[in-house]
């Protein structure tokens, strides 16, 4: 039963968010029809986001393989899921307990403090719980003290990071209804801050002038398709037709395959945006019940793609410049004696895109570019610095990817070393 609750219910983001929507609707005494409809649409919105993300990840996985083949680069590829999969074998119970009581701590802290945020990104809650469990365990803690300490740390992070981003979220969304609950917050905060001081808010990415002859580029889906198709084709030419047609495309011509992957990527973005719109339409009104009854004035802290519809151009600019910064960092890291971090397309897309939106909201085009570049550098150097903290427990070839994991992991590892 415990495994069912932790893994299949609380560990499934769509169900977790749906349960919160259901609770909110019940607290508002909505009709059974509205309750069922609101709950299912909330879950459906999250499922649609997941479907879109799956399409994106599949396309980016092909790109990563082609890139690695084209330039013969070997190194550590940050991947949260891979690290957690390894860690669960040894620290599964500790992770589950910290996740469960961390969520309880989140609600208690939100109730008792001015930080009125409920963190609803279930998979990131799991990832952070896992990292905290690993570092505390290897630092010598165990049993009840480990669970209590880990839960308080996790619950605090689940309100602290949305809180520091909220001033920027108000600029992005134009209201104070939702927060961002995603552990790439350090990158987003730095991006927004750089945009604020070094950008020009008036020259937004969304006002980029397109010549009439290129009017079709005003359609975000078309622009994304062309951008990604060109990237795929360039990398495919270096990777070679033989490798792609024998290993990846199942015999399809490598140029056609590249074009289709670019369009597939754009389709994934389109699906994610559609899911976000459905989710927001349901979760915000439903959440009012929780805000009114349990945590007055609480805000739902949602996953990174929630900001994508507010600046679609900044999404693509953010991704591209974050990735370029990751490429540049890859060659600089060994100079500092750090592991070579191969830029992972998934973290650079999701966190780079969100960083672009934050940078744009505070500093327009220049803010989007500078903020995304900074994010790309952060998610290259932080995973490299985190590796030694995780290295003693057998994680090879991968590490946590997003900025908050690096910052929290390094600080927590340092604190644990003071007691050993």
C-alpha positions, 0 to 999 in steps of 0.5 A: 500500500505504501509503495502504491501511494508513493510511487503510483499516486504521489509519484505520478504528477498528473494524479498529484495535481488532479488530487489537489484540484479535486480537493479544491473543488470539494472544498468549494462545494462544487456540483458533482458534474463540475468536480468530475469535469474540473478534476479530469481536465486538470489531469488531462492537461497534465497528461497532454503536457507529458505527451508533448514532453515525451515527443520533445525528449524523443526528438532531442534524444535523436539529436544527442546521438547524432551530435555525439557521433558527429563530433565524437564527444564523450563526457557526462550527460546530466539526466535527473531520471538516470540518477534517480533510477540508480539511487532508488535501488539503495535509497528508495525508502529514504527517498519515499519518506522524505518526499511524503513528509516534505510535501506535508512540510510544504503545506505546514510552512505555507500555512504558517509563514508568508510563503504561500506556495504549494509545489505541484511538480511531483517528479521534481519533488521526487528528484530533490527528495532523492538527492537529499536522501543520498547526501544525508545518508552518505553523510552519516545520517539515518532513520528518523533524524534523516527523514525529519531533516530531509523533509524540512529541507525539502518542504522549505525548498518547495516554498523558497524557490517559488517565492524568489521567482514570484516578482518575476512571475508577476511580470510574465503572467500579468497577475499573481495567480500562479507560481513556478515550481521547478528546480531550475529556479536559480537559473531563472532568477539569475536570468530575470535579474540579468535582464532587469539590469542589462536588458531593455524591457521595451524591446521584447522578443515577441515584437521581433519584426518579420519581413512580409516575404517571411510572414510565415515565420510569425507562426511559432510552430512554423518558426520552430519547425524550420529552426530545428530542421536546420539544426538537425540537417547541419548535425546530420551532415557531420554525423554521416548518412550511413550512421543515421540510416542504419542506426536511427532512421530505419533506412529513411533518407537522413535528410528527410529524417532530419526534417521530420525530426525538426517538425516532430519537435515543433509538434511536441512544443505545440502539444505542450502549450495546448496542455498548459492552457488546459491545465491553467484553465482548470487548476487556478479556479480549483485551487481557490478552494485550498487557498480559502480553506487550508492555506489562505491566499496560496498559489499553485507552483507549477512546472516550467512549461507553464510560462512558455505560452507567455513568450513563445519566441523567447522559448526558442531563443532561450533554448538555442542560447542556453545550448550554445553556452553549454557547448562553449562551457564543455570546452572550458570545464577541463581547463578548471580540472572539472569533468566534461559535461556534454550539454543535454538537450532536455535540460537545455530546452526546458530550463533554457526556454524558461530562462529565456522567458524570464530574461525577456520579461525583465529585459526584452531580447537582450535579457532573453539572450543574456539570461539564457546564456547564463543559464547554460553556463550554470547548468554546465558548471554546477553539475560538474561541481556536484559530481564529486559530492555524488561520486562516492556512491557509484553514479558514473556518466550522469548527474543531476542537471537543473541548477537548483540540484547543483546549488542545494547538493553542493551546499548540503554536501559541504555542510555534511562534511563539516560534521564528519 
